[in-house]
Amino acid sequence: MEHRVLGRTGREVSVVGLGTWQLGADWGEVSEDDAHAVLDASLEAGVTVFDTADVYGDGRSEQVIGSFLASHPDAGITVATKMGRRAEQVPESYTAAAFREWTDRSRRNLGVDTLDLVQLHCPPSAVIEADATYEALDALVESGAIAAYGVSVETVDQALAAIARPGVSSVQIILNAFRLKPLDRVLPAALDAGVGIVARVPLASGLLSGRYDATTTFAADDHRTYNRDGSAFDVGETFSGVDFATGVEAAQEFSRLVADAGLDLTPAQAAIAWVAQQPGVSTVIPGARDATQARANAAAGEAGPLPAPLLDGVRELYDRHFAEAFGSRW
């Protein structure tokens, strides 16, 4: 699998990584054995970056990864964790003391002295814009608690504000065939600044796999059930913010584009490859619930360049279904 430098971290990471939100059991129950199987399969398939957060299962995802790291000490894995969502989402929560508390907890969960990469987890815009935020993060780097820091964001404007900060190593943002806004400004700005881009939600919460229809249901403890109205967190994180019925229709069109292109890829693999092949993307982090899915996702990192008709079709699909609705959002 191709490897790229993750922005200012200087670390080489696989172009397809692994998102581990689901290992915290926020997508329905995942056993610890199944979680380790996903991590094993991903590593064997060439994945070298795991993305997690202190809030995923209230630390469970970090702990599972920590036990995996302990049993694979020389695997060359980069762990990108996130902090801040366990606290009230107001600027006053984001203090230097809180940052130290949060990173110390993640270090314990992961069983490491120094965290490879810590990302603020979609904080309020005022936090991203405040000088004090970066002073506190710089102090953590100087102390050796973290090696590098980044920001996970919801909006293009937040991404651009973070990219402008000289200490920011990476920006994580939603990017998929239903969410194209980052292509126009965020990716070029990141390239110019040498900031890495971690692309999340590449399958629009599974829609772009093409496996769902209008009758598909999800477990009660799956955010695709309880957050469709954005009552738990930003609705853009669930199905990329698209109406489920519209998303199913658009996903079926995407699947036809892949079939018409004659590719030896599933719709999910094509969707992941589409993200990975955007200039400026360092790594894309699909989730996986089992080893088979993990291996299939990783294989997308070995896909050849996607054909022009598919690329043009994605843009036309977006313009027709989503451009107007998303124009003033995210």
N, C-alpha and C positions, 0 to 999 in steps of 0.2 A: 504494500500500500504506500502511496505517496505520503511523504512527511513535509511539513512546512514549519517555519519558525513562528512561534506564537508571540508575535509582536515584540514588545520590549522585554519580555521575560527572557528572551534568548534561547528558549527551549524548543527543540524540534518535537513536534507532536504529529500523530496520524491525522490525515485529512478528515477521516471519519472517527469520531470519538464515541463515548457512551454517556448519555444522560441517565442519571440514576434516581430521579424523582420517584419512579415506580418502585424502587427497592425500599423506599420508606413506607410502602403500602398505602399511598394516597391514590392509587389507581385500582383499588381492590387488593385483596390479600395476596402477598407474595412470601412464600416461606424462605427461611434463611438458606436452606439447601438450594432452592431455585435461584436465589439471589447470587450465591457463589457460582452456580452453573453459568449464569449470565456473564459474570466477571471472567470466569475461566474461558468461556467460548470467545468472548471479545478479545482477550489477550492473545489467544491462539490464532485469531483471525487478523492480528496485526494492530489492534487498537492500543494506543499508548496514552490516552488521556481520558480520565473519568471526571465527569462534572457532578457535583453533589451540592448539598446545602445543609446548614445546621437545622433547618426547619423540616426537612424531609423525614417524616416519621419522628419528629422531635429528636433527631440525632441518630435514628436507627440506620439510615443510609450511610452516614459517615462511619458508624461503628462496624457495619458489614464490610465496607471498603477497608477500614483499618485492620480488621482480622485478615482480609485477603492480602494486604500489603505485608503483614507480618509473615505470611507463608510464602510470599514471592518477593523477597527483599532485593533481588537484583533484576527485576523485570523492567526497569526503566519507565515506570508509570508516572505520569504527571497527574496530580489530583488538583482540580480546581474546585474549591468550595465557595460557599456564599454565606453572608451573615447579614442580620438585621431584621428579618421578617418575624422573628419570635417576639419582637418588641412592638409597642404601640407605634403605628406609622405616622409619627409626627417628628419634625426636625429635632425637637428637644431630646428624643431618644438616642440620637446619634452623637454621643460624646466620646472623648478619648478613653475615658474609663470603661464605657460600654464596649468599645472596640477591643480593648484589652481583655475584658471578660469573655466576649464572644470568641475571640481567637484562641484564648486559653482552653475554652470548652471544646472547640474543634480540634485543637492539638491533642487533647486527651482522647476524644472520640476516634481520631485517626491514628493515634499512637505514634506521633512524630514530634520532633522538637521544633521544626520549621515547616510551616505550611507553604506548599509550592506557589499557590496563587489563591488569594482571597478576593472575592468580588462582593461589593455592596449589592444587596439583593433587592433590586428595583426600589430604591429609596425615594422619598419625596424629592421633587425637583430642587427645592431649596437646599437639600443636603448635597446634591451633585454640584450646585453652584457655589457652595461655601468654601472659602479658603481653609477654614478650620478642619474641614473633612480631610483634606489632603495633608495637612500638617500632622494630624493624628495618624494617618496611614503611613506617612514617611517615618514617623517615630517607631512604628511597629517594624518596619523594614530595618531601621538602624539597630533595633534591639535584637534582631535575629528571629523574631517570632514568625515573621512572614518573609518570603523571598521576593514577592511581587504582589501588586494589587491591581484590580480592575473594577469595572462597574457593570452590573447587569441592569438594563434599562427597558422601559416600555415604549418610549417615543424617540423619534428621529432627533428632536431638539435636545433631549437628554443625552443622547449618544454624542452629538456634536459638542456639547458642553464638556463631556468627559474626555473626549479625544483631544480637546484643546489643553488639557492639563499635562504638564511634562512628565509627571510620575506615573500616569496611567499606562499600564502595560497592555490591557485588553478591554474590549467592550463586548458584552454579550447582548444580543438582540434577536427578536423573532424575525426569521426570514424563511419564506417558503413560496411555493407557486401561487398562494393566495395573498401573500403579503410582500409586495414588491417595493414599497416606499424606500427601504434602506438602500436599494440599488443606486438611486439617483444622487444622494448626497453623502450618506454615511460611509459606504464602502470606499468611494474615492478619497474622502477626508482621512479615513483610517490608513489607506495606502500611503498617502502623502506624509502622514505623521509617524509612520512605522508602528502603529497600534494594531494589535491583533483583533480579529473579529471571530467571536464564538457564536455560531448561528444555532439558535435553539428552535424547538417546535417545528422541525422540518417537514413533518407529516401532518401538520394542523391537527394535532391530537388524534392521529390515526385516520382522519378523513381521506388523505391522499393515498392511503393504501388501496382504496377502491373496494374495501370489504364491507362497507356499511351501506344500509339502505334506510328508507324512511321509517322502517319498523324496528331498527336496531335499538336496544336498550343497554344500559350499563349499571353496574352495582351502585347501591345507594351511597357507598363511601368513595365512589369514583367522582373526581371533580367534573367529569363530563356529564354527570347527573346533577350534582348540587351547585355547580357554579355557572350554569348556562346563562343566568341573569346577572352575573358579576357580583353576587351578594357576598362571596367569600374573599375574592381578590379580583384583580383586573380581568374583565371578561375576555380580553385579548389573549389570555393564556389558555383559554378553553376553546378548541376548534378555531384558534386564531381570531376569535371574535366574530366569526361568520354565523349567520343563522343556519341551524343544522340542516334543514331541508335544502336550502340553497347550496350549502357545502356538499351535500350528497350529490346533487345534480352536477355541480362543477367538478367534483372528483370523478364522476363517471365520464365526463368529457375528457378530463386529463388521462384517464385510463385508455380511452380511445386514441388519444394522441400518441401514447406510448405504443399501443398495438399497431397503429398505422406506420410508425417509424420503423417497425420490424426489429426492435431491439431485443436482445436476450436479457431483458431486465423486467422485473415485476414493476408495477406502478410505484410501489414504495421505494424500490431501489432507484428508479428513475427520478423520483422526487428528491431523494437524498443526493444523488449525483448532480442534479440541477443546482442545488444549493452549493455543494462542494466546488463546483466549477465556476462559480461567480468570482470575478477578480476581486481580491481583497479578503476573501474568507480564509481564515486560518484553519478552522476545524468546524465540523457540524456534528451536533450531539443528539442523535435520535436515541430514544429509550428502547428498552427491550424487556419483555416479560419472561422470555425463556431463551435457552441456548440457540435454538433454531433461528429465532428472530434476530438474535444478536449476530449470528454468522451471516445471515442474509443482509442485514444492514451494513456490516463491514465490507461485504463484497461490492457495495456501491462505490467504495473508494477506489476500486480498480476499473471502473467503467471508462471506456474511451469517451472522447468528446461527443456530446449530444448533438444530433443533427439540427440544422437550421429550422426545418419545419416544426420540430418540437419546441424549440426556443421561441419561435414566432407565435406558435399556438398558445404557449403559456401567457405571453403578453396579451394576446387577443382575449383569452379567457379572463384574465384579470381585468382588463379594460371593460369588458362586458358585464361582469358579475360584481366587481368589488371596488373599482377605482373611485366611483362617485361616493359610495358609502364610506370608504376609508380615507377620502381626501382630506378631511379635517381631523382625523383621529390617528393616533400613534405616530 
